């Protein structure tokens, strides 16, 4: 374990290197920070930090830069994350409150996170297994067409048009709408197939063909893999990040949805922030990156995760504060729907 003085020196090195992107020397530390000791003492502390693997010397004449181990200790010892300013909080709330459905919430969130952090933003859609039916609407579109609208508690809205029906009449549509809502409202999406299994057979003969067709489309909608849907934004920020790994490797890794989902990790406690640094990442092309992620959801239930990918030379307190704040705002919007 490092003593408090060496921790203060490491913290100062991380802050200066993140700010300047230049190796940090003992003289500069003494001038920029109130460490309360001489440059010679700081130099001795830096030697100790280097021997223990927290900092490294990129070339002979340079100062020192943090290693992955050094960043990890810096993050683990953060007492607070950087709070957003009142203006930033108002901007987030105004920007996200204008969203009308889940797709727009996700799209706006990706843009907002990328702008706030100047990193690559990732937002995962709420998992199918963590959503339940709020309402099913049926709208006649003509003598042989009906539109089905499925609305979930997470704000997801799915619209499908069912064609080639026998004669569609208002009374039949009303009957089917009522039965569907009585049967499915409040049901987890994964439980809906069992709940509606006998509806077609139980329907009046004149409604049976429409009921079977609507149920078929409903079940097709439910099995779509939305939990594997991830939206990416801010990739243009990659150009200014200066990765130690090649830019092409980072881009290739970020093109794979399965990689992005694994980077975000399992959806856990929505109040928890997760930071994965450098070699802790499972993909070779992302060894020069760090990932900051958080869950979002309703109450204690986490529905999905969001986060950012950036260089290990990252403003961790600021990035962690932005990710946590945006996750909380999305959670409050979903809870209010």
JOBEL-V870859 format. One line per field, one symbol per residue. ss: DSSP state (H for helix, E for strand, C for the rest). phi: phi as a letter, one per 40 degrees, with the letter a starting at -180 (. if undefined). psi: psi as a letter, one per 40 degrees, with the letter a starting at -180 (. if undefined). A space follows every 50 residues. Layout:
ss->???
phi->???
psi->???
//
This chain:
ss->CCCHHHHHHHHHHHHHHHHHCCCECHHHHHHHCCCCCCHHHHHHHHHHHH HCCCEECCCCCCCEEECHHHHHHHHHCCCCCCCCCHHHHHHHHHHHHCCC CHHHHHHHHHHHHHHHHCCEEEEECCCHHHCEEEEEEEEEEECCEEEEEE EECCCCEEEEEECCCCCCCHHHHHHHHHHHHHHHCCCEHHHHHHHCCCHH HHCCHHHHHHHHHHHHHHHHHHHCCHHHCEEEECHHHHHHCCCCCCHHHH HHHHCCHHHHHHHHCCCCCCCCEEEEEHHHCCCHHHCCEEEEEEEEEECC EEEEEEEEEEECCCCHHHHHHHHHHHHHHHHHHHHHC
phi->.ccccccccccccccccccbfbdbbcccccccbccgbcdccccccccccc ccgcbabcadcccbbccdcccccdcccccacccccdcccccccccccccb acdcdcccccccccccbfbccbbccdcdcbbbccabbbbcbicbbbbbbb bbccgcbbbbbbbfccdcbdccccccdccdcccbdgcddcccdccbdbcc cccddcbccccccccccdcccccccccccbbbagcccdcbcgcccccccc ccccccdcccccccgccbdccccbbbbfccccbdcbccbbbbbacbibgc cccabaabbacccbccdcccccccccccccdcccccc
psi->iiidddddddddddddddddfiihidddddddigeeiidddddddddddd deediihdideiaiiiidddddddddehdiihiiiddddddddddddehd idddddddddddddddefahihhhihideeiihdihihhheaeeihhhhh hideehhhhihhifiahhidddddddddddddddhehideeddddededd deiideedddddddddddddddeigdeehhhiifddeddedfidiidddd dddeehddddddddiihaheehihhhhbeeiehdeeeeiihhiiiiahbe hhdaiiaihaidgigdddddddddddddddddddde.
//
